[in-house]
């Protein structure tokens, strides 16, 4: 056993004994009767607006705050404690022997403890804001100590440990908390955007008997009561389009999607997306809507449309560039053979030579029908479909198309997918007869789109990996 492990176990034992000792002395190490009146961020901390400690008026405002104890400096009859609260805000507590109850509690505290304090604010002799602490309470005893590398702004060396023990990552790096706040702001603003446009938010099934809505390998599970195998959804598309058939002309869902695929900087097997569908609209209408949405989100979350992602300047100001897949490929490969100018050959050339170079927001349109089993055929060129993907920093951010609402054509597409599945393509869609029957009742001309929220948050918060914007990303089991 190494010294570090031995020392940790010793500290845990010491702190566990401390809990028992406090209880024997009538102190509850996990109290829940301290009433917080202000978040630390709400307490005035401008030293120029505060009196010196001897001049605190008897009727000066008192503030009750709570947070995690991250630093203690004891000097004889006084001590300075530093608490961090929600949002990473810090407050300095001044505890002196003139308030003996608070001073006695201070003697019981250890770094990492959750502490409550009440008092008046003042300016110290060196021009810092502090609270003259008149009441101090231990609210939660930390049994495990905060390791030294978690304090003082030092980095945790093992990046996987940061993801695996996200709570420690957040304690050590309050900027991580800010990323998750911005993620929440992104989703809230997104909801507001669609609600303002009369879209209806819904929640559809996560467990399905067929695998559809995208080309991806699903996760499989088993329902014991029904004795049937089910799939975790790989998309929300087919259920949302069923709702359009039923009469909800504008519908959206924000939810988790599950795909049994590899993991890298831009992929996690479970992720969050928004899918939205609008009747009597085309994919071109959704391009304009998407530009408006991303510009608004950038301002709401980043404060500007001119952002930076991993050192690259990105502009999310409207309008974005629009180019067909063929045009984009010919810009890079003007001598592309005719045989590769449609179908899978075009897609392969695009993915290899064009996609990584699309740094600024770019709508790529007119995909081959072979890779778009749910998209409407283009009226002028039936080999292509009315579809776009939005690329930023070389990665797909959104995928949209004018929806296929011809039930006969849809059946043929599903049958082609079934042939691929039978031939061993694990990502091919299942044949969904119920969806075909829904189309037979008539779905209005509709456009639909999906946006990966995790990638969008990466972009808006300048995070290098999808794991940095998911609180608990999927990891290999520890020791496995």
N, C-alpha and C positions, 0 to 999 in steps of 0.2 A: 504494500500500500504506500503510495507516494505521500510526501509531507503535506501537499495541498489538500488531498482527500482526507487525510487524518485530521488536519486542522479544521476543515469544514465540518466533519462529524463531531469534533470537539465543541465547536461553536454551536451546533444544533443542540447538542446535549445541554450545554450551558444555558441556552435560551429556553429550552424546554423546562429545565429546573426553575428558571426565573418565573415562568408561567405558574408553576405549582406554588412557588414562594409567594407570589403576588396574591394568589387565591387564598392562601393560608392567612394572609394579613388583611383579608377583606376587600382587596382590590380586584375588580373584574378586568382581566386583560383583553376582553372582547366586548367592551361596553357599547351600548347603543342608545344612550340617553343624553348625548351632547347635541344640542341644537345649533346647527350652522346657520348663520344669518346672511353671510356674504361669501361668494366665491372669492378666491384670492385675487383674481383679476379685477374684482369690483372694489377692492379696498384702495383708498387713495395712497399713492406712493411717490408723489412728487415732493422731494424734500423741501423745496422752496415754498411749498404751501403748508408745511407742517411746523408746529412749534418745537423747540428743544424739549427734552424730557422733563426738566424741572418745571416747565411752564404749561404742562398739560392741565387744562381746566377740569374742574370736578365734573362739569356737565359735558365734557367733550364726547363725541360719538364713540361708542364701543362697537367693536366688530368681532364676531365669532367665526373663525375659519378652521379648516381642517386640511390636512395633506400628509404626504409622506416625508419623514425626517431623513434628509440627505446629508446634513453636516451639523456638527456640534463643536463649539469652541467654548470651553469652560475656563474661566479665569477667577478663581477664588470665590468671591461673593456674587459674581455675575456670570451669565452665560449667554452666548448667541447661538440660536438654533435656526436652521434654514429648512422651510417646508416647501415642497412642490405640490401644487394642486392641479386641478383639471385644466388641460390646455398647456401644461408645462410652465405656468406662472409660478414664480418663487416669492416667498415672503420671509423676512428676517424677524425672528422673535428675540426680544430682549427680556431675559429672566433674571431677576435679582432677589437677594435674600429678604428684601423688604416685603415680599409676598411669599411667606414661608411655605404655604401649601403648594403653590406652583413650583417653587424652587425644589421642594422634596420630590415632586413628580418628575422634574427634570433629571434628577439623579437616577431614576429608574429606567430612563429611555435608552434605546440603542438605535443605531442607524437602520433604516428600513421600516421602523415602526410607523403606524398611522396615528397622528396626533391631532388633537383639537386644542385651540387656543382662543382666549378672549382678552381683549384689551383695547387701548387707545393707540393711535399712530403718532409718531414723533420723528424728528430729524436728529440723527446722531451727530456727534462732534465732527465726524469726517464727511458729513453731508449725505448720509444714506438714510432711507426710510426704514423704520423698524416699528414693531408693536411692543409697547410696554405690556408684558403679559401678566394679567391679573388672575387668570385661571388657565390651568394647563391640564389636559386629560390624555391618558393613554387610551386610544380607542381600539387599536388592533395590534397585538404583539406579533412581530415578524419572527417566526421560528428559524427561517433560513436567512442568513446574513446576505447582504448585497456584496458580491465579490468586488475587490478593489478595481478590477477592470471595468466594472459597470458604473463607476463613479468618475467624476472629474472630466467628463467629456471624452474619455478614451474609447477607442473602437473595440468592439468584441471581435477577436481575430477570426473565429470560426463563423462564417457567414451563415452556414446551415443552422448553427445553434441559435442564431437570431430569429430565424423563421420558426424553428421547432419550439422555442420558448419565447414566443412573441411578447409575453408580458414583461420579460426581462429586457427585451429589445426596447420596449416602450418606456420603461423606467430609465434606461440608460440614454435613450435618444428620443427626447420629446418631439423632435421633428417628425418622427414616425407617426405619432398621434395626429399631427397636423395633416399628414397625407390621408389618413382615414377620415378626418373631418372634411377634407376637400372631396373625397369620394362621396361622402354623404351629401355634400352640397351639390355635386354633379347630378346625382340621382334626383334630389329634390327639385332642382331647377329643370331637369328633363321632364319630370312629371308636370310641373307647372306649365311648361311649354306646350305639351300635348293637351292638357286639360283646357287651356285657354282656346284651343282650336277644336273643341267639342269631341275629342277622342274619349272613348270609354275605356278605363283600365279594367282588365279582367285577370283572373288566375285560372290557368288550364291545367290539365293532368300532367303529372310527372311520371306516372307508371302507365305504360302503353303496351298493348298486345302486338303492335306493329312498329317497325323502326322506320320513321319517315320524316320528311321536312328538310333533310340535308343528306349529304353523302359523308358518312362518318361511321366508325365502328362503335356500337353501343355497349353499355354495361347491361348485363342480364341479371335478373333476380327471380325469385320464385314466390308466388302467393300461395300459402299453405291451404287456406280455406277453399279457394277456387281450384287449387291444384293446377295452376297454369304458370308458365314462364312469362315474365314481363320484362320490358326494357325501360331503363331510365331514359327520359326523352333526350334526343339530340337536337331538337328544335321545337319551337312552339307554333310553327307555321301552319300545319294542317288544321289544328283546332281553331286557330284564330280565323282562318278562312272559312271554316264551318260557321263561325259566328257572323261573318259577313253575309253568307248565304241566309242565315237566320234573320238578318235585318239590322245588324249593327254596322253602319256604313263606315264608321271610324273607330278603330279598336287598337289597343296596344297592351303589351304585357312586359313587365320587367321581372326577370326571374333567372333561376339557375338552370344551366344547361350542362349535360354530362356526356362527354365523349371519351371513349376508351382509346386514347391516343398518346403519343409521346409527350414529354415535358421538356420545355426549353424556355428561353427568355420571354417568348410570346405565347406560350401554350401551357395551360393547366387543365387537367382532366375534368374539373368542374369550374365553370366560369359563369359570369353574369352577362346577360344580353338584354337589349330591348328589341322587340319586334313590333312593328306597327303596320297597319293596313288601312288604306283609304279607297273607298269605292269611287268610281267615276274620276279616277286620277291615273296618270301614266308615270312611268319611271322618270320621265323628264321633270314632272311636277315634284317628285321626291328629291331630285337633285337640288332644286331651289330650296325646298324645305330643309334639307340636310345642311346646306350652306348657312341658312339662317340659324338653325339649331346650334351648330358648332361655334359660330361667331358669338352667339349669346352665352354659351357655356364657357367659352374662353374668358369672356369679360367677367362673368359671375365668379369663376373659380380662380383664374390667374390675374384678373384685373386688366387684361389687355389681350388683343388678338395677335400681338407680336410676341411669341413665346420662344423659349429655347428648349431643345431636347437633346441631351447628351452632347452639348457643344454646337449643335446645328440650329441656326435661326429658322423658325417656321412661322409663316403667316397664315392665320386662320381668318383673315378678312376676305369677305366675298368680293368677286366671284372666284371659284376654283377653276383650274384648267379642266377642259373636257376633250377627250380624244378617244377614238375607237381603238380596239385592241390591235387591229391590223395596222392602222396608222402608227401606233406606238411601236410596233415591232419593226415596221419598215424604216422608221427613223433610225433604229439601231442596226438593222440588217437589211439594207436596201436590195440586196441580191437574194433574198429569201426565195427559194423555188416555189413555183405556183402550187405544187402539191402540198406545201406546208402552209398555205395561206388561208386555210380553213380547218375546222375540226381540231383534233387533239394535237396535231403538229403545231398549229398556231399557238395553242395554249402553252405547250412545252417551250416554244421559243420565247413567248412572253415571260413566263416564270423564270427562265434562265437568264435572259438578257435585258429585260425591261423593269420588271417588278422591283428589284433591289435599288434601282436608280430613281424611283419616284419618291423624292424626298418631300417636296412641297405637295399640298393636297391636290390630288388629281383624280377626276372621274374617268375611269376606263369603261367604255361602252361596247355594245355589240359583241357578245360572247358567242362562241359556237353552240349550237343546240345540243351537241353531245354531252356537254358538261353542265347543262341547265335543265334538268328533268321537270321542273315546275314552272318554267318561264314561258311567256307568250312568244310565239314566232314573230319575227319581224316581217311586216307586210311586203317590203321591197325585196328582202333577201331571206327566204325561208330557212336557209342554212344557219342563220344567225337569230338571236333572240333579243328582245327588248330588255336589256339588263345593264346594270353598271356595278362596278365595285369602286369604292373610294380607297385610295392608297395614300398613306402619309408615312414618312420616314422609311419607305421601302416595305411597308406591311399593310395588309388589308385591314381597314377599319370598319367598313360598312359594305353590305351586299344588298342589292335591291333589283327588282324587276317588275315589269308589267306582268300580272299574274296570268297563268294559263287558266282559262275558264271554259275551255272546250272539253267536255267529258270524254269524247271519243279520242281526241289527241292525248288526253291525260292517261287514259287506259293504255294506249300504245307506249307511252313513255314508261309507265310502271312495268309493263311487260318486258320492255328492254332492260330495265333495272333488274327484274327477276332473272333474266337470262345471265346477266353479269354476276348476280349473287350465286346462281347455280354453278357458274364457272369458277367460283372461288373468291370473288370480290367481296371482302368482308365489310366494305363501306357502302355497298350498293343498297338502295332503299328496298323495303318490302312493298309488295303489292297491297294497296289499301282500297278495297272495294267500297267500304262505307264512304270514303272521301269521294270516290267517283260517283256514287249515288247522290251525294250532296250536290255535286256539280250538275247533275242531271236536273235538279230542281231549279237551277239557274243562279249563278253567282254574277253580280254586276261586274262590268269591267273595273278592275281593281289594280292598284299598285301596292307593293309591300316591300318592307326593308328591315334588315337586322343590323344592329350596331353592337360591337363588342365593348361593353362598358369598362372592363378591366384595361383593355388597351387604350381606351379613351382617357381613363384616369392616369395611366402611365404617361401619356402625352401631355396632359394638362399639369401634371405635378413633376415632370422631368425625372421619372424613375426608370432605371435601366432594365428592370425585370418585372414580369407580371407578379412574381412572388412578393414584390415590394408594395403592391397595392391590394393584395388579398390578405386579410388578417391571419388566416391559418391555411397556407398553401399545402398542397399534397406533397409529402416527402416519403422517401423510403423509410420503413420502420427502423427505429434506432437499433443498431447492432445487426440489422438484417441485410 
